[in-house]
């Protein structure tokens, strides 16, 4: 049976008013059983709303007003999204009993999470093998890397044996090897069930995709056979738009310059090591970041990239047992965490998870001035003006009063990027910063980072697994080599041409 949508609209009420706002508009869509579709998110979060609509039908809650006809949806639909991943991690953190035990509470293991969705242990074993999770089966979910948690979410979705599988931003967080593995898996799945991909990356389309739909803002604006999609001028047009907005972002950053000169080197780590009772993450890290240098950290999922960033940012518990000097201050010499964080802007999946407060979109950006999660001080008139300028630049002024938690994942991530940039920090730590962003905003942020680096407005410390995300300004690299079994070591490369 074909999935059919006819004159479907979804509206919600705009915050602080009774004015309805369109979140999704699909004039006509028909997906036949022998077709394999991808939906490309050019601008906006309509792709995520579309996925929720397919999964929940018309049961999206009292705030959603849905009109039109929807038919042909199969009974068993599973989905994988960054938002779902966030919800499960929040549940695991809420159940963390470490403070009440004489040991670390690792939480629910990978194996337990997958078995819970399976009919039998044989199915669970097959999924652990299929998603390369055998080596992580006893690991607690909350202690996994973003890419590892992503694979667990895929396994749980497949365990439900759906007739329709919806994958949002399917390659997010996966290292290059696992990206290739997942693309191959999707090709295999297309032989047995219907898979719908929702993506903002033109490189993320498997060969088996037959049709592409395009969401521009809230509307499905185009439907194309795969052969026509590859020759559309749409992407060139979007890149031009993002370049214009990037120039405006750079002007906004330059308008409010307030930076302190720092000692050289900016950061130094000597014989860095992170080890747990049952596992060595990495050791023998000898690395320094000099003034005006930009760095990228590369390596497989779980190698320790985010852990290394945590040592610098001060959020990792072993940062005080390592020999680390940052901004001319030796870690553990009496400094406060705020002495360090006031000079750092952070965007990462781990920080996104920590931002579990219900402050407004405006207050989320303002919190960047105070390095807080949520806003607990009265900002100045000038700070409020700057935050509103950022909302206008991001085309989010109408969401100023909306709670951070009520926004789509991509909207949240964009606010956290603005929060990191608003104080123009000396160091920008960017760990997979584009996750959840539509094509236009991903290009916008990427262009802006190039300009920030070129104009020496901040130094970049950058993590991304996607080759198309490489920044021309970065010529220094930390590469993790080794394995999870033996631990990882680093190769430091300066000024690579």
Secondary structure as UniProt FT lines:
FT   STRAND          3..13
FT   TURN            15..16
FT   STRAND          20..31
FT   TURN            33..34
FT   STRAND          37..43
FT   HELIX           46..56
FT   TURN            57..58
FT   TURN            62..63
FT   STRAND          65..71
FT   STRAND          77..80
FT   HELIX           82..94
FT   HELIX           98..100
FT   HELIX           110..115
FT   TURN            116..117
FT   HELIX           121..130
FT   TURN            131..132
FT   HELIX           134..136
FT   TURN            137..138
FT   HELIX           141..143
FT   HELIX           146..159
FT   STRAND          164..168
FT   TURN            170..173
FT   HELIX           176..189
FT   TURN            190..192
FT   STRAND          194..199
FT   HELIX           202..204
FT   TURN            207..208
FT   STRAND          211..216
FT   TURN            217..218
FT   STRAND          219..225
FT   HELIX           226..229
FT   TURN            230..231
FT   HELIX           234..255
FT   STRAND          267..276
FT   TURN            277..278
FT   STRAND          279..289
FT   TURN            291..292
FT   STRAND          295..298
FT   TURN            301..302
FT   HELIX           305..313
FT   HELIX           317..321
FT   STRAND          323..326
FT   TURN            327..328
FT   STRAND          329..330
FT   TURN            331..332
FT   HELIX           337..341
FT   TURN            342..343
FT   STRAND          344..347
FT   HELIX           349..354
FT   HELIX           361..366
FT   HELIX           367..369
FT   TURN            370..371
FT   HELIX           381..393
FT   TURN            394..395
FT   HELIX           397..399
FT   TURN            400..401
FT   HELIX           404..406
FT   HELIX           409..421
FT   TURN            422..424
FT   STRAND          427..431
FT   TURN            433..436
FT   HELIX           439..454
FT   TURN            455..456
FT   STRAND          459..463
FT   HELIX           467..469
FT   TURN            472..473
FT   STRAND          476..483
FT   TURN            484..486
FT   STRAND          487..493
//
